[in-house]
Amino acid sequence: MTNRLDEQRLRIGTSGWAGNGWRKLFYPSDLPEEEWLGHYAQRFATVELTATCYRLPEEDMVLRWREMVPDGFLFAVRAPHRICRRKRLRQCFTDMMHFFLRIELLDDRLGPVVWQLPPSFKRDEEALADFLPRLPKDMAHVIEFRHASWHSARVRDLLEEHDVGMAFHDHGGRRTPWWVTGPVVFFRLNGFQAQKRCYGLAGLEPFLKDMERAMEQEGRPVFVSFGDDAEGCAVRDASILQHLAGQPPAMPEVIAQAERDTTPIALAIAGQD
């Protein structure tokens, strides 16, 4: 499997490519849904593949996804809920093997694997210590801890020992600590989900500083995934972040408005500084 992680240092995208309300906002009204991924992949360098967390996709589906995106595009693949939520990293070796064999079909389009643990899953160092050595070394892995109890020195040591990253997020309005432990740095930006609000330009600027720090000081490629939403904030904010980073924005029309907006998230972040 070819490793393309270093070919583009900052990859900005969204969680999935078929968000509610995206048809009129992002996709031409006459574009068939089966062509949405190809349209998306011409404008973003990555997408978080979420279908894989609900069920194992058929081989022909995985190959179809791979064929629909251009060279250099990478899928960040969400790991199955069966492993992360139901089994909570225990007694899941067979499930892991089936999952890895299937996503390997993405070949040179395979980016990091994202293991998202539920908010109710408190720190279990024994389960983590048994789980991490089972991860294939030829894939990049990041774990998203949503319960704050995981932010311990022992957990960080385990991640460093096995070269696994921690996903940075702001779930519930709280940001994770700055641990750079794996081959990639992964940001999952969900906004204030209960309010369904966009970040906007001012709300994203502090995150860009962290991303630049990861690339310049830590020397890691960075992946960014904006959470899906009903208002289209994910694709809007991803476009704005592209603009802030000096990349061509997927939606140039949102930039002028973004420069005038002061969003609730931007105000909340300013209040935390």
C-alpha positions as CSV (number, residue, x, y, z in Angstrom):
1,M,0.0,0.0,0.0
2,T,1.4,3.4,-1.0
3,N,1.8,6.0,1.7
4,R,0.7,9.4,0.5
5,L,0.3,11.1,3.9
6,D,3.2,13.5,3.3
7,E,2.3,14.7,-0.2
8,Q,-0.1,17.4,1.1
9,R,0.5,18.8,4.5
10,L,-3.0,20.3,5.2
11,R,-6.0,18.3,4.1
12,I,-9.4,19.9,4.8
13,G,-12.7,18.2,4.3
14,T,-15.9,17.1,6.0
15,S,-17.5,14.2,7.7
16,G,-19.3,12.5,4.8
17,W,-20.1,14.2,1.5
18,A,-23.9,14.1,1.4
19,G,-25.0,16.3,4.2
20,N,-28.6,17.4,4.6
21,G,-29.3,20.6,2.6
22,W,-26.1,20.2,0.5
23,R,-28.0,19.7,-2.8
24,K,-28.8,23.3,-3.4
25,L,-25.9,24.7,-1.3
26,F,-22.9,22.8,-2.7
27,Y,-24.1,20.4,-5.5
28,P,-25.7,21.5,-8.8
29,S,-29.4,20.7,-8.6
30,D,-29.2,18.5,-11.7
31,L,-26.2,16.5,-10.5
32,P,-27.1,12.8,-9.7
33,E,-26.3,11.7,-6.1
34,E,-24.0,8.9,-7.4
35,E,-21.8,11.7,-8.8
36,W,-21.6,13.7,-5.7
37,L,-18.4,12.1,-4.4
38,G,-16.5,12.9,-7.6
39,H,-17.7,16.5,-7.5
40,Y,-16.7,16.8,-3.8
41,A,-13.3,15.3,-4.4
42,Q,-12.4,17.9,-7.1
43,R,-12.8,20.6,-4.4
44,F,-11.5,19.0,-1.2
45,A,-8.4,16.8,-0.5
46,T,-10.0,14.4,2.0
47,V,-13.3,13.2,3.4
48,E,-14.1,11.3,6.6
49,L,-15.8,8.1,5.4
50,T,-18.6,7.5,7.9
51,A,-20.5,4.6,6.3
52,T,-17.9,2.2,7.6
53,C,-18.8,2.9,11.2
54,Y,-22.3,1.5,10.7
55,R,-21.6,-1.6,8.6
56,L,-18.9,-3.2,6.6
57,P,-19.2,-2.0,3.0
58,E,-19.2,-4.5,0.2
59,E,-15.9,-4.9,-1.7
60,D,-17.3,-3.4,-4.9
61,M,-18.5,-0.3,-3.0
62,V,-15.1,0.3,-1.6
63,L,-13.5,-0.1,-5.0
64,R,-16.1,2.3,-6.5
65,W,-15.3,4.9,-3.9
66,R,-11.6,4.6,-4.8
67,E,-12.3,5.0,-8.5
68,M,-14.4,8.1,-8.0
69,V,-11.7,10.3,-6.5
70,P,-8.6,11.7,-8.2
71,D,-5.0,10.8,-7.5
72,G,-3.8,12.3,-4.2
73,F,-7.2,12.3,-2.5
74,L,-7.3,10.5,0.8
75,F,-10.2,8.9,2.8
76,A,-10.1,9.2,6.5
77,V,-12.0,6.1,7.5
78,R,-14.2,5.9,10.6
79,A,-13.8,2.6,12.5
80,P,-16.9,0.4,13.2
81,H,-19.2,1.3,16.1
82,R,-19.3,-2.4,16.9
83,I,-15.6,-2.1,18.0
84,C,-15.6,1.3,19.5
85,R,-19.0,1.6,21.1
86,R,-20.5,-1.9,21.6
87,K,-17.3,-3.9,22.4
88,R,-15.4,-0.9,23.7
89,L,-12.1,-2.1,22.3
90,R,-12.3,-5.6,23.9
91,Q,-12.6,-9.0,22.3
92,C,-12.8,-7.4,18.8
93,F,-9.8,-8.9,17.0
94,T,-11.9,-10.7,14.4
95,D,-14.0,-7.6,13.7
96,M,-10.8,-5.6,13.3
97,M,-9.3,-8.1,10.8
98,H,-12.5,-8.0,8.6
99,F,-12.5,-4.2,8.8
100,F,-8.8,-3.8,7.8
101,L,-9.0,-6.3,4.9
102,R,-11.9,-4.3,3.5
103,I,-10.5,-0.8,3.8
104,E,-7.2,-1.9,2.4
105,L,-9.0,-2.0,-1.0
106,L,-8.7,1.8,-0.9
107,D,-5.0,1.3,-1.5
108,D,-3.3,4.6,-2.2
109,R,-6.5,6.5,-1.3
110,L,-6.4,5.3,2.3
111,G,-5.6,7.9,4.9
112,P,-5.9,7.7,8.7
113,V,-8.3,5.4,10.5
114,V,-10.3,7.2,13.1
115,W,-11.4,5.3,16.2
116,Q,-14.1,7.4,17.9
117,L,-15.0,6.4,21.4
118,P,-18.4,7.4,22.9
119,P,-18.7,10.1,25.6
120,S,-19.9,7.4,28.0
121,F,-16.7,5.4,27.6
122,K,-14.5,6.3,30.5
123,R,-10.7,5.6,30.7
124,D,-9.9,1.9,30.5
125,E,-6.1,1.6,30.2
126,E,-6.1,-2.1,30.3
127,A,-8.4,-2.3,27.2
128,L,-6.3,0.3,25.4
129,A,-3.0,-1.4,26.2
130,D,-4.4,-4.6,24.7
131,F,-5.9,-2.9,21.7
132,L,-3.1,-0.7,20.4
133,P,-0.6,-3.4,19.6
134,R,-3.2,-5.0,17.3
135,L,-3.3,-2.0,14.9
136,P,-1.5,-2.5,11.6
137,K,1.7,-0.5,11.5
138,D,1.3,0.3,7.8
139,M,-1.8,2.4,8.5
140,A,-2.1,5.7,10.4
141,H,-4.4,5.6,13.4
142,V,-6.0,8.3,15.6
143,I,-8.3,7.8,18.5
144,E,-11.0,10.3,19.5
145,F,-11.5,10.3,23.3
146,R,-14.7,12.1,24.2
147,H,-14.6,11.4,28.0
148,A,-12.1,13.7,29.7
149,S,-10.9,10.8,32.0
150,W,-8.7,9.5,29.1
151,H,-6.5,12.6,29.3
152,S,-4.0,10.9,31.5
153,A,-0.2,10.5,31.4
154,R,-0.5,6.7,31.1
155,V,-2.8,7.0,28.1
156,R,-0.4,9.5,26.4
157,D,2.5,7.1,27.0
158,L,0.6,4.3,25.4
159,L,-0.2,6.4,22.3
160,E,3.4,7.4,22.0
161,E,4.7,3.8,22.4
162,H,2.4,2.6,19.6
163,D,2.7,5.7,17.3
164,V,-1.0,6.4,17.5
165,G,-2.4,9.9,17.4
166,M,-5.2,11.5,19.4
167,A,-7.9,13.4,17.5
168,F,-8.3,17.0,18.6
169,H,-12.0,18.0,19.0
170,D,-14.2,20.5,20.7
171,H,-17.1,18.2,21.5
172,G,-19.4,19.8,24.1
173,G,-17.5,23.1,23.8
174,R,-14.3,21.8,25.4
175,R,-11.1,21.4,23.6
176,T,-8.7,18.4,24.0
177,P,-5.2,18.8,25.4
178,W,-2.3,19.3,22.9
179,W,-0.9,15.8,22.5
180,V,1.0,15.1,19.2
181,T,1.8,11.4,19.4
182,G,1.2,9.8,16.0
183,P,2.2,10.2,12.4
184,V,-0.7,12.6,11.6
185,V,-2.6,15.3,13.5
186,F,-6.3,15.0,13.1
187,F,-8.9,17.7,13.9
188,R,-12.6,16.9,14.2
189,L,-14.5,20.2,14.4
190,N,-18.1,19.6,15.3
191,G,-19.1,23.1,16.4
192,F,-21.7,23.6,19.1
193,Q,-23.8,20.7,17.9
194,A,-26.8,21.5,20.1
195,Q,-27.0,25.0,18.6
196,K,-26.2,23.9,15.0
197,R,-24.1,27.0,14.4
198,C,-21.2,27.6,12.0
199,Y,-17.7,28.6,13.1
200,G,-17.2,31.4,10.6
201,L,-13.9,33.0,9.8
202,A,-13.2,34.4,13.2
203,G,-14.1,31.1,14.9
204,L,-11.7,29.2,12.8
205,E,-8.6,31.4,13.1
206,P,-7.5,30.0,16.5
207,F,-7.7,26.5,15.1
208,L,-5.5,27.5,12.1
209,K,-2.8,28.5,14.5
210,D,-2.8,25.0,16.0
211,M,-2.7,23.4,12.6
212,E,0.2,25.6,11.6
213,R,1.9,24.6,14.8
214,A,1.4,20.9,14.0
215,M,2.9,21.3,10.6
216,E,5.8,23.7,11.3
217,Q,6.8,22.7,14.8
218,E,5.7,19.1,15.0
219,G,6.4,18.2,11.4
220,R,3.1,16.3,10.9
221,P,0.6,16.4,8.1
222,V,-2.8,17.6,9.3
223,F,-6.3,16.4,8.5
224,V,-9.4,18.4,9.3
225,S,-12.9,17.0,9.3
226,F,-16.0,19.3,9.9
227,G,-19.0,17.5,11.3
228,D,-22.2,17.1,9.3
229,D,-25.1,19.4,10.0
230,A,-28.5,20.4,8.7
231,E,-27.5,24.0,7.7
232,G,-24.5,23.2,5.6
233,C,-22.0,24.7,8.1
234,A,-19.5,21.8,7.5
235,V,-19.0,22.6,3.8
236,R,-19.1,26.4,4.4
237,D,-16.6,26.2,7.3
238,A,-14.3,23.9,5.3
239,S,-14.3,26.4,2.5
240,I,-13.5,29.2,4.9
241,L,-10.6,27.3,6.4
242,Q,-9.2,26.6,2.9
243,H,-9.3,30.3,2.3
244,L,-7.5,31.1,5.6
245,A,-4.9,28.5,4.8
246,G,-4.2,30.0,1.3
247,Q,-6.0,27.2,-0.6
248,P,-8.6,27.7,-3.3
249,P,-12.0,27.6,-1.4
250,A,-14.5,25.0,-2.5
251,M,-17.2,27.7,-2.2
252,P,-15.7,31.1,-3.1
253,E,-19.1,32.7,-2.7
254,V,-19.1,32.2,1.1
255,I,-15.8,34.1,1.8
256,A,-17.1,37.7,1.5
257,Q,-20.0,37.0,3.8
258,A,-17.7,35.2,6.3
259,E,-15.5,38.3,6.6
260,R,-18.5,40.2,7.9
261,D,-20.0,37.5,10.2
262,T,-19.4,37.2,13.9
263,T,-20.7,33.8,14.9
264,P,-21.7,32.6,18.4
265,I,-18.9,30.1,18.2
266,A,-16.4,32.9,17.5
267,L,-17.7,34.9,20.4
268,A,-17.5,31.9,22.7
269,I,-13.9,31.2,21.7
270,A,-12.9,34.8,22.2
271,G,-14.4,34.6,25.7
272,Q,-12.2,31.6,26.6
273,D,-9.0,33.4,25.6
